[in-house]
């Protein structure tokens, strides 16, 4: 086994179907990128039309998996809540 540090970078693009929904989700999650529970992963967000773009950089695979799972779960919860409020089925 090697002692090399593994650096991970991923970009996830999610078409949420509406620029308004992206703005709401962005506003809800953007503070999380400044107060992440771990310094092992850094996350940033941007909006491109109806697409939410998430970039995660982590120092190891475990941190990458944890950050990815957390942000995708939060996004899912936000979108499901928005759809429920709007009376739409996901």
NORTA-V135939 format. One record per helix or strand of 2 or more residues. SS is the DSSP state (helix for helix, strand for strand). FROM is the first residue (numbers start at 1). TO is the last residue. If there is no record, write none. Layout:
<<SS,FROM,TO> <SS,FROM,TO>>
This chain:
<<strand,8,15> <helix,19,33> <strand,41,48> <strand,51,58> <helix,61,86>>
